[in-house]
Amino acid sequence: MSNTINFEIKNNIGYITLNRPEVFNSFNREMALALQGVLKNSAKNDEVRAIVLTGNGKAFCAGQDLKEVTDPDLNPGFKAILEEHYNPIIQLIRETPKPIVAAVNGVAAGAGANIALACDIVVANENAAFIQAFSKIGLIPDSAGTFFLPRLIGLQKASALAMLGDKVSAEEAEKLGMIYQVIKAENFEEEVSALAKKLAQMPTKALALTKEAFNQSLNNNLDEQLALESKFQIKAASSEDYKEGVNAFVEKRKPNFKGE
């Protein structure tokens, strides 16, 4: 595996760490393809029941490495950058049948911010910040920024942040509903691990169906979504984890979910 991505499995949690700290974990082609590979493998690995995506060093991710796009020998072109790098990453994040936590340890800018916002749960170090930096260099938000951001915080605020490129503190991001939670710097790694561990011990199939139901809700009308909920609830009710959950409730004990 490329050294641009670190990966380890611990307590059924797959920890994915963007590892180009010298350039604030900005993406080049190697790291983008490596991240896709790790996401694909994690999706298929039954040992992994939850995923944490974070960055090494001071930043979460500064977006695209502009040195790559300004070097005529390295530049893959924007068509390839979007269709081969970022779009597949966003699709894999949403299609992976396991909860993905974005643990934003520092600045998340451009594509880095929008990759974080595509995850299921976003938590941020109190010193982190989010920047839709695209307009500063004459570009538009990509990596599904125009899809998720207005759905998270509303069209007016999303338009302003995208057009003005304002820096949003972790605290403000939480108030806006952009992210789930701000975590104090000194407790960040500990609380991220505790959150991921909790997810990894939950009924994995039910969480996967919940994620897919939310995905489809973005395009469904009410009747379609009610029908989908019925279909998915029947699937969830046939799982071993449902049986365990009911038995644990009746027996007044903590359930031992196995993701089956």
Buried (B, 14 or more C-beta within 10 A) or exposed (E): EEEBBBBEBEEBBBBBBBBBBEBBBBBBBBBBBBBBBBBBEBBEEEEBBBBBBBBBBEBBBBBBBEEBBEEEEEBBEEEEBBEBBBBBBBBBBBBBEBBBBBBBBBBBBBBBBBBBBBBBBBBBBBBBBBBBBBBEEEEEBBBBBBBBBBBBBEEEBBEEBBEEBBBBBBBBBBEBEBBBEBBEEEEBBEBBBEBBBEBBBBBBBBBBBBBBBEEBBEEBEEEEBEEBBEEBBEBBEEBEBBEBBEEBEEEEEEBEBEBE
